[in-house]
Amino acid sequence: MSSDAPVTFLTQDAYDRLVAELEHLSTTGREEIAKRIEAAREEGDLKENGGYHAAKDEQGKQEARIRTLQWLLKNATVGDAPESTGTVEPGTVVTATVAGGEEVFLLGNREIASGSDLDVYSEASPLGAAILGLKEGDTTSYTAPNGREIAVEIVKVETYTG
């Protein structure tokens, strides 16, 4: 059974953190929102009840996060960050000259670097797609969402250590 769904690399720590978040949102989180909605509903007229509408909005955001987490965990490859071989791949830290300025970022999912100051670019982003598979010293360019062509040179590729 093959699937066209993209696979996301996650460290074991990131995976465990997301599983715990999903468990909390699916149980306690849903219960808390339901109680808030019920309490607001008991206040009367729902058309002008700001607390009710705020709780319903929060419920929608929470359910969207639950769906995102379920998809992410279902499609994740969990393990240690790939050992750097000098080639850009998901889970590596890339130092690159982008549009003349040096940037250091993780290529992968932002959930991996949660709590870190490290910028994260998805491998599906214009920059990520352009550099995926390149080696140190390689140059390329990509088209930014505004239509501008941006030059990129890979300076260094390192193993992500968290």
Phi and psi in degrees as GROMACS dihedral restraints (atoms count N, CA, C in turn):
[ dihedral_restraints ]
;  ai    aj    ak    al  type     phi  dphi    fc
    3     4     5     6     1  -101.0    20    10
    4     5     6     7     1   155.5    20    10
    6     7     8     9     1  -137.0    20    10
    7     8     9    10     1   144.0    20    10
    9    10    11    12     1   -89.9    20    10
   10    11    12    13     1     0.8    20    10
   12    13    14    15     1   -65.8    20    10
   13    14    15    16     1   133.8    20    10
   15    16    17    18     1   -66.8    20    10
   16    17    18    19     1   143.7    20    10
   18    19    20    21     1   -96.4    20    10
   19    20    21    22     1   134.8    20    10
   21    22    23    24     1  -108.6    20    10
   22    23    24    25     1   132.3    20    10
   24    25    26    27     1   -81.6    20    10
   25    26    27    28     1   131.6    20    10
   27    28    29    30     1  -133.2    20    10
   28    29    30    31     1   141.5    20    10
   30    31    32    33     1   -72.2    20    10
   31    32    33    34     1   163.2    20    10
   33    34    35    36     1   -61.3    20    10
   34    35    36    37     1   -39.8    20    10
   36    37    38    39     1   -60.4    20    10
   37    38    39    40     1   -46.5    20    10
   39    40    41    42     1   -63.3    20    10
   40    41    42    43     1   -42.5    20    10
   42    43    44    45     1   -61.2    20    10
   43    44    45    46     1   -47.9    20    10
   45    46    47    48     1   -62.0    20    10
   46    47    48    49     1   -40.9    20    10
   48    49    50    51     1   -63.0    20    10
   49    50    51    52     1   -41.4    20    10
   51    52    53    54     1   -70.8    20    10
   52    53    54    55     1   -36.0    20    10
   54    55    56    57     1   -62.4    20    10
   55    56    57    58     1   -43.6    20    10
   57    58    59    60     1   -64.7    20    10
   58    59    60    61     1   -41.7    20    10
   60    61    62    63     1   -63.2    20    10
   61    62    63    64     1   -43.6    20    10
   63    64    65    66     1   -61.9    20    10
   64    65    66    67     1   -43.3    20    10
   66    67    68    69     1   -60.9    20    10
   67    68    69    70     1   -44.8    20    10
   69    70    71    72     1   -63.6    20    10
   70    71    72    73     1   -48.9    20    10
   72    73    74    75     1   -64.1    20    10
   73    74    75    76     1   -37.1    20    10
   75    76    77    78     1   -73.6    20    10
   76    77    78    79     1   -20.0    20    10
   78    79    80    81     1  -115.1    20    10
   79    80    81    82     1   -85.9    20    10
   81    82    83    84     1   -57.3    20    10
   82    83    84    85     1   -44.0    20    10
   84    85    86    87     1   -59.3    20    10
   85    86    87    88     1   -45.2    20    10
   87    88    89    90     1   -65.2    20    10
   88    89    90    91     1   -39.9    20    10
   90    91    92    93     1   -63.0    20    10
   91    92    93    94     1   -43.6    20    10
   93    94    95    96     1   -63.3    20    10
   94    95    96    97     1   -43.8    20    10
   96    97    98    99     1   -64.8    20    10
   97    98    99   100     1   -42.6    20    10
   99   100   101   102     1   -60.6    20    10
  100   101   102   103     1   -40.4    20    10
  102   103   104   105     1   -65.4    20    10
  103   104   105   106     1   -41.3    20    10
  105   106   107   108     1   -65.2    20    10
  106   107   108   109     1   -40.6    20    10
  108   109   110   111     1   -64.7    20    10
  109   110   111   112     1   -44.1    20    10
  111   112   113   114     1   -63.1    20    10
  112   113   114   115     1   -43.6    20    10
  114   115   116   117     1   -62.9    20    10
  115   116   117   118     1   -42.0    20    10
  117   118   119   120     1   -68.4    20    10
  118   119   120   121     1   -36.0    20    10
  120   121   122   123     1   -63.6    20    10
  121   122   123   124     1   -35.6    20    10
  123   124   125   126     1   -70.5    20    10
  124   125   126   127     1   -14.7    20    10
  126   127   128   129     1   -73.5    20    10
  127   128   129   130     1   -13.0    20    10
  129   130   131   132     1   117.3    20    10
  130   131   132   133     1  -140.4    20    10
  132   133   134   135     1   -43.5    20    10
  133   134   135   136     1   113.6    20    10
  135   136   137   138     1   -77.3    20    10
  136   137   138   139     1   -22.6    20    10
  138   139   140   141     1   -61.9    20    10
  139   140   141   142     1   -37.9    20    10
  141   142   143   144     1  -114.5    20    10
  142   143   144   145     1    25.0    20    10
  144   145   146   147     1  -100.0    20    10
  145   146   147   148     1    96.3    20    10
  147   148   149   150     1   -61.4    20    10
  148   149   150   151     1   -38.0    20    10
  150   151   152   153     1   -63.7    20    10
  151   152   153   154     1   -38.5    20    10
  153   154   155   156     1   -64.7    20    10
  154   155   156   157     1   -48.4    20    10
  156   157   158   159     1   -65.9    20    10
  157   158   159   160     1   -37.1    20    10
  159   160   161   162     1   -64.3    20    10
  160   161   162   163     1   -43.3    20    10
  162   163   164   165     1   -65.7    20    10
  163   164   165   166     1   -39.5    20    10
  165   166   167   168     1   -65.8    20    10
  166   167   168   169     1   -39.6    20    10
  168   169   170   171     1   -62.8    20    10
  169   170   171   172     1   -44.6    20    10
  171   172   173   174     1   -62.9    20    10
  172   173   174   175     1   -38.1    20    10
  174   175   176   177     1   -61.8    20    10
  175   176   177   178     1   -42.7    20    10
  177   178   179   180     1   -62.6    20    10
  178   179   180   181     1   -42.8    20    10
  180   181   182   183     1   -65.0    20    10
  181   182   183   184     1   -40.3    20    10
  183   184   185   186     1   -65.1    20    10
  184   185   186   187     1   -42.8    20    10
  186   187   188   189     1   -65.2    20    10
  187   188   189   190     1   -35.9    20    10
  189   190   191   192     1   -65.0    20    10
  190   191   192   193     1   -40.8    20    10
  192   193   194   195     1   -64.6    20    10
  193   194   195   196     1   -39.9    20    10
  195   196   197   198     1   -60.6    20    10
  196   197   198   199     1   -45.9    20    10
  198   199   200   201     1   -62.7    20    10
  199   200   201   202     1   -41.3    20    10
  201   202   203   204     1   -61.5    20    10
  202   203   204   205     1   -46.8    20    10
  204   205   206   207     1   -63.0    20    10
  205   206   207   208     1   -42.4    20    10
  207   208   209   210     1   -60.3    20    10
  208   209   210   211     1   -44.5    20    10
  210   211   212   213     1   -64.8    20    10
  211   212   213   214     1   -46.5    20    10
  213   214   215   216     1   -60.7    20    10
  214   215   216   217     1   -47.0    20    10
  216   217   218   219     1   -67.2    20    10
  217   218   219   220     1   -34.5    20    10
  219   220   221   222     1   -67.5    20    10
  220   221   222   223     1   -34.8    20    10
  222   223   224   225     1  -104.4    20    10
  223   224   225   226     1    17.8    20    10
  225   226   227   228     1   -93.9    20    10
  226   227   228   229     1   145.9    20    10
  228   229   230   231     1  -104.1    20    10
  229   230   231   232     1   120.7    20    10
  231   232   233   234     1  -106.8    20    10
  232   233   234   235     1   135.6    20    10
  234   235   236   237     1   168.3    20    10
  235   236   237   238     1  -167.7    20    10
  237   238   239   240     1   -74.3    20    10
  238   239   240   241     1   154.1    20    10
  240   241   242   243     1   -59.0    20    10
  241   242   243   244     1   143.0    20    10
  243   244   245   246     1   -62.3    20    10
  244   245   246   247     1   139.7    20    10
  246   247   248   249     1   -67.1    20    10
  247   248   249   250     1   127.3    20    10
  249   250   251   252     1   -65.9    20    10
  250   251   252   253     1   131.2    20    10
  252   253   254   255     1  -115.7    20    10
  253   254   255   256     1    12.9    20    10
  255   256   257   258     1    87.9    20    10
  256   257   258   259     1     3.7    20    10
  258   259   260   261     1  -110.5    20    10
  259   260   261   262     1   136.1    20    10
  261   262   263   264     1   -71.2    20    10
  262   263   264   265     1   122.7    20    10
  264   265   266   267     1  -148.2    20    10
  265   266   267   268     1   162.6    20    10
  267   268   269   270     1   -55.9    20    10
  268   269   270   271     1   133.6    20    10
  270   271   272   273     1    94.7    20    10
  271   272   273   274     1     5.1    20    10
  273   274   275   276     1  -106.8    20    10
  274   275   276   277     1   153.8    20    10
  276   277   278   279     1   -95.2    20    10
  277   278   279   280     1   125.2    20    10
  279   280   281   282     1  -112.7    20    10
  280   281   282   283     1   132.4    20    10
  282   283   284   285     1  -106.6    20    10
  283   284   285   286     1   121.8    20    10
  285   286   287   288     1  -141.2    20    10
  286   287   288   289     1   151.0    20    10
  288   289   290   291     1   -92.0    20    10
  289   290   291   292     1   113.2    20    10
  291   292   293   294     1  -117.7    20    10
  292   293   294   295     1   117.5    20    10
  294   295   296   297     1    54.2    20    10
  295   296   297   298     1    37.7    20    10
  297   298   299   300     1    89.5    20    10
  298   299   300   301     1   -10.8    20    10
  300   301   302   303     1  -114.4    20    10
  301   302   303   304     1   146.2    20    10
  303   304   305   306     1   -83.1    20    10
  304   305   306   307     1   133.9    20    10
  306   307   308   309     1  -129.3    20    10
  307   308   309   310     1   143.8    20    10
  309   310   311   312     1  -120.7    20    10
  310   311   312   313     1   125.6    20    10
  312   313   314   315     1  -153.1    20    10
  313   314   315   316     1   161.8    20    10
  315   316   317   318     1   -94.9    20    10
  316   317   318   319     1   134.3    20    10
  318   319   320   321     1   -95.4    20    10
  319   320   321   322     1   116.6    20    10
  321   322   323   324     1   156.9    20    10
  322   323   324   325     1  -147.1    20    10
  324   325   326   327     1   -97.5    20    10
  325   326   327   328     1   139.7    20    10
  327   328   329   330     1   -61.4    20    10
  328   329   330   331     1   -21.1    20    10
  330   331   332   333     1   -66.7    20    10
  331   332   333   334     1   -24.6    20    10
  333   334   335   336     1   -66.0    20    10
  334   335   336   337     1   -42.3    20    10
  336   337   338   339     1   -99.6    20    10
  337   338   339   340     1    23.8    20    10
  339   340   341   342     1   -56.6    20    10
  340   341   342   343     1   130.2    20    10
  342   343   344   345     1    86.2    20    10
  343   344   345   346     1     1.3    20    10
  345   346   347   348     1  -105.7    20    10
  346   347   348   349     1   156.3    20    10
  348   349   350   351     1   -84.2    20    10
  349   350   351   352     1    -2.0    20    10
  351   352   353   354     1   -70.5    20    10
  352   353   354   355     1   128.7    20    10
  354   355   356   357     1   -67.4    20    10
  355   356   357   358     1   151.5    20    10
  357   358   359   360     1  -131.1    20    10
  358   359   360   361     1   132.6    20    10
  360   361   362   363     1  -119.5    20    10
  361   362   363   364     1   134.1    20    10
  363   364   365   366     1   -71.2    20    10
  364   365   366   367     1   148.8    20    10
  366   367   368   369     1   -68.6    20    10
  367   368   369   370     1   -13.9    20    10
  369   370   371   372     1   -90.5    20    10
  370   371   372   373     1    -8.8    20    10
  372   373   374   375     1   -69.6    20    10
  373   374   375   376     1   161.3    20    10
  375   376   377   378     1   -55.2    20    10
  376   377   378   379     1   -44.5    20    10
  378   379   380   381     1   -66.4    20    10
  379   380   381   382     1   -48.8    20    10
  381   382   383   384     1   -58.1    20    10
  382   383   384   385     1   -45.0    20    10
  384   385   386   387     1   -64.8    20    10
  385   386   387   388     1   -34.9    20    10
  387   388   389   390     1   -70.8    20    10
  388   389   390   391     1   -34.0    20    10
  390   391   392   393     1   -99.0    20    10
  391   392   393   394     1   -12.9    20    10
  393   394   395   396     1   -55.5    20    10
  394   395   396   397     1   124.4    20    10
  396   397   398   399     1    90.4    20    10
  397   398   399   400     1    -7.3    20    10
  399   400   401   402     1   -76.2    20    10
  400   401   402   403     1   159.3    20    10
  402   403   404   405     1  -112.0    20    10
  403   404   405   406     1   163.6    20    10
  405   406   407   408     1   -53.0    20    10
  406   407   408   409     1   132.9    20    10
  408   409   410   411     1    93.9    20    10
  409   410   411   412     1   -17.5    20    10
  411   412   413   414     1   -70.8    20    10
  412   413   414   415     1   150.5    20    10
  414   415   416   417     1  -125.2    20    10
  415   416   417   418     1   152.7    20    10
  417   418   419   420     1  -158.6    20    10
  418   419   420   421     1  -175.2    20    10
  420   421   422   423     1  -146.9    20    10
  421   422   423   424     1   161.3    20    10
  423   424   425   426     1  -141.9    20    10
  424   425   426   427     1   160.3    20    10
  426   427   428   429     1   -95.9    20    10
  427   428   429   430     1   119.7    20    10
  429   430   431   432     1   -72.2    20    10
  430   431   432   433     1   162.2    20    10
  432   433   434   435     1   -56.4    20    10
  433   434   435   436     1   -25.6    20    10
  435   436   437   438     1   -83.8    20    10
  436   437   438   439     1     1.3    20    10
  438   439   440   441     1    94.3    20    10
  439   440   441   442     1    -7.7    20    10
  441   442   443   444     1   -76.5    20    10
  442   443   444   445     1   138.7    20    10
  444   445   446   447     1   -85.5    20    10
  445   446   447   448     1   126.6    20    10
  447   448   449   450     1  -119.7    20    10
  448   449   450   451     1   126.2    20    10
  450   451   452   453     1   -81.7    20    10
  451   452   453   454     1   142.9    20    10
  453   454   455   456     1  -137.3    20    10
  454   455   456   457     1   135.7    20    10
  456   457   458   459     1  -126.6    20    10
  457   458   459   460     1   129.5    20    10
  459   460   461   462     1   -80.9    20    10
  460   461   462   463     1   118.4    20    10
  462   463   464   465     1   -92.5    20    10
  463   464   465   466     1   -48.5    20    10
  465   466   467   468     1  -151.7    20    10
  466   467   468   469     1   146.8    20    10
  468   469   470   471     1  -128.7    20    10
  469   470   471   472     1   124.1    20    10
  471   472   473   474     1  -125.5    20    10
  472   473   474   475     1   161.7    20    10
  474   475   476   477     1   -73.8    20    10
  475   476   477   478     1   134.1    20    10
  477   478   479   480     1   -74.8    20    10
  478   479   480   481     1   126.8    20    10
  480   481   482   483     1  -111.4    20    10
  481   482   483   484     1     2.5    20    10
